[in-house]
């Protein structure tokens, strides 16, 4: 029996990350998922993956604290050996993040630094360490946002960080190509989750406004995104590289 490939998904305990982890398991991958504080939700996601016949482990990680990355990857190495019987990963999904709604003129330096550390610096250096544990021929999926393509007042700092992620994706694809590691970026549109305080889900006026500007006539749901990420972590996507794939139902066309 061939060894299942293994994906590391940051922020995999709930929301989009949970759906990504579940969809990866449906594709026959084993999963290491991280959580920041929601251990119970992470453990529940592990159980759901196990009911699909795949193996999973949940590890604590704050992607905004680069000083913790060495000890985190020691835990990853232990999990790879003890749970999966290997010493290598195949895929990395950089999903963990936080939102910020603040007008440009009112964004504080603390808010900016928090976003920078979590959304960009954390992703940059976590990936740098992860590639040492990755098999050649695997892949990386970074997560951006539709807001990097179109502008919506109040999201300037958040979208700017994601714009940086999109540029970084191209450079990673170029420099990791010699190892046959593909790097792509998925850019969700507005999604009904608890992200950003659940505004899209709970604010009926905002929900209707977004739906009216989307070709398919609704806002996104978590399960609109995970299957696309999972596809990129399979051989079906073996010739897809350095691409930005927006999964937004066709908003602001």
N, C-alpha and C positions, 0 to 999 in steps of 0.2 A: 504494500500500500504506500502510495506517495505521500510525503509529508505535506500537510496543509501549509500554505503560505501564511505569513503573520503580518498583521497591520497594527501599527501603534496610532491610536486616535486620541488627541488631546481634547479635554472637555467632552468626554464621551458618556457622561452620566445622565444627561437630560437634553431636551431640545434637539437641535440639529445634529449634535454630536452623537446622541443616542441613536437617532435614526440612521446615521452613517454606520455606526458599529453594527446595528442589527442587519442592515443591508449587506455589509461586508460578510457577515456570517452566512447570510442566505446565498452568497456567492461561493461559499466553501472556504472562507478564510478564518483563521483563528485571530483573536483580537486582544491586544493590551490596551485598555482604555484608562484615561486619567480623570481624576476629579479634583476639585480644589477643596470644597468643604462638604459636599453632599455624598458622604460615604454610603448611606443607605440606598440612595438612588443608584449609585454606581454598582452596588452589590446586586440590586434588582436587575440592572441591565446585563450583568454577568449571567444571572440565572436565565434570562430570556435567551441569551446567546447559546447557553448550554442546552436549552430545550430544542434548539435548532440543530443540535448535533455537533457543534463546534466548541472549542475550548476558549476560555477568556479569563483574564485577570484584571483587577482594578487596582491602580496605584495612585497615591496622592501626589499632586504636583501643582505648584503655583507658577505658571509660566512667566509671571512678572518678576520672579526672583532667580536671576541667572546663577547666583551663588549656590543654589540648591541642585543645579543640573548634574554635577558629577555624582552626588549621592543618589540622585534619581536614576541615573543610568546604571549604577551598581545594582539597584533594585530590579531594573529591567533585565540586566544580565542574569541575575538570580532567577527571575521568573522565566526567562527563556530556557534556562537549563532545567529547572525543577518542574515546570508545568508543560513545556513544549518539547523538551528533549533536544534543544538546538542551541546555537549561540548567535544566531543572526535573525534580523528582521528583514522583511521584504518591502513594506510600504509604510510611509509616514503621512498622516493626515493632520495638518496644523489647523485645528478647528477652534481651540479654546480662545475665548476673548470676551471682552465686555463692550457694551455700547456707551455712547455719550451723546446726549442731546443738549447742546449749548450754543447759542449764537456766537459767531466768531469774536465779536467785540467783548463778550463776557466770559470767554473760556479762560480759566485760570491756568497758571503754570503747573500747578499740582495736577489738575485734570489732564493737561497735555502730557506731563511726565508719566502718569499712570497709564495712559493709552499707549504711549511710546514703548514703555517697558513690556507691556502685555502683548500688544498687537504686532509690534515690529521687532524690537530688540530681542524679546523672548523667542519669537519665531526664528529669527536669524541664527541665534546661538544654539537653540535647541536642535535645529536642523544640522548645524555644524557638528554637533556631538553625535547626533543620531546616525549620520552617514557612515561613521566608523563601525557601526553595528549592522549596517545594511548590506544585504547581498547585492552583487552586481545584477543588473537586469530588473531591478524593482522600480519603485516610483514614489514620488512625493506629490501630494495634493495640498496646495495652499488655499485658504479661503479668503475671498475678498468680498465685495459688495457691489450691487448695482449702482450705489452712490458714488463709485469711482468713475462711472461713465456719465451720469446725469447728476445735477445738483439739486439738493433739497435743503432749504435754510435750516441751520441748526446742527448740521452734521459735518461741518468743515474739518475739524480735527480728526474725527473718526475716519472720514473718507480719505483724508490725506495719508493716514497711516496705511490704509488699504491700497492706495495708489502706489505707495512704496513697495508693498508686498507684490503687486503686479509686475513692477519693474524687476524686482529681485528674482521673481520666478523665471524670467527670460535668462538672466545671468546664471542661475542655478542649472537650468536646462543645458545651457551652453557648456558650462564647466564640468558637469557630471555626465555629459553625453559619452565620454570615453569609457565610463563604467556601465553604459546602457541603462542608466537611471533616468527615467522620464520625469519631468516636472511640469505640472499644469496648475492652473488656478480656476477655481469655481467661484462664481460671483452670484450669490443668491439675491433675489429681489426682496421685497418686504414680506416677512413671514409671520404667521400667527404662532408665536411662542412667548415665553416669559422674558425673552431678550429685551433689553432696554426698558425694563419695567412692565413689559407686556403691552406696550402702547398700541401696536398694530392689532393685537388680539382683542383688547378691552375697550379701545376708543372707537365707538361705532362710526362716528363721523370720519375719522382718519381711515378706518377700514374701507368705508364706502368710497372715499376720495381716491384711494389707491386702486381699488377695483375698477373704478370708472376710467382710469388712465392705463389700464392693462388690457391688452388685446383679448386675452382669454377671460376677462370679466370677473376676476376674483383676486384676492390676495393669496400668497403662497401658504402652504402647510409644510410642516417638517418633513413629511414623507415625499415631498416634491424634490428634495435635495439629495437625500441619502443615496438613492439609487444611481444618481449621476456620479457621485463620488466613488461608489462601489465599482461602477463600470470602469472608471479610470484606473482602478486597482486590479485589473484583470488583463489577460492577454488579448481580449477583444479590443483593447485600446492601445495595442503595442506600437502603433505608428502615430499616436496622438502625443505631441510633445510641444512644450512652450506655448500652449494655447490658453486663452481666457474663454471660459465657457460660462456665459450668463444664463442663470436658471431663474427667470423672472416672469414667465408667462407672456413676455412681450410688453414691458412697461415703457412708456415714453418713447414710442417708436417714431 
